Amino acid sequence: MSDEISKKEVNNCYIVVLKLLQALCQWIAPHMVIGRQLSVEKKLLASLWLLANKESYRGVADRFGVNRGTLHKITMRVCKI
């Protein structure tokens, strides 16, 4: 028995994660009125990245192309939802 994950299993996991992200975006969209030029998906992903990784606000802001203040506001909003 092999410990390797098949391509089909990887694709299935990717599809599940993508569907979860889409559902979360639809759920939080009405609450995300700040930074209207940014997509809800980008706001959610930036917030999740900041919360999940040991990276500074500056690093995450640069990674997602937003300023630190906007990232802070978005992340606080996501956490309050």
C-alpha positions, 0 to 999 in steps of 0.5 A, spaced: 500 500 500 502 506 498 502 512 502 502 517 496 496 521 495 493 520 488 492 526 483 484 525 483 485 525 491 489 532 490 484 534 485 478 533 490 481 536 496 482 542 491 475 542 489 472 542 496 477 548 499 475 552 493 467 551 494 469 552 501 472 559 500 466 561 495 461 559 500 465 563 506 466 569 501 458 569 499 457 569 507 462 575 509 460 579 503 455 583 506 459 585 512 465 587 508 464 594 506 471 597 507 476 597 501 471 596 496 476 596 490 478 589 493 475 583 492 471 579 498 476 573 496 482 577 496 480 580 503 478 573 506 485 570 503 489 576 506 486 575 513 486 568 513 494 568 511 495 573 516 492 569 522 495 562 519 502 564 518 507 568 523 508 573 518 508 581 519 502 585 517 507 589 512 509 582 509 502 580 508 500 587 506 506 587 501 504 579 499 497 581 497 498 588 494 494 592 500 497 597 505 498 595 512 492 599 515 487 596 510 489 589 512 488 591 519 481 593 518 479 587 513 482 582 518 479 585 524 472 585 520 473 578 518 474 576 526 468 580 528 464 576 523 
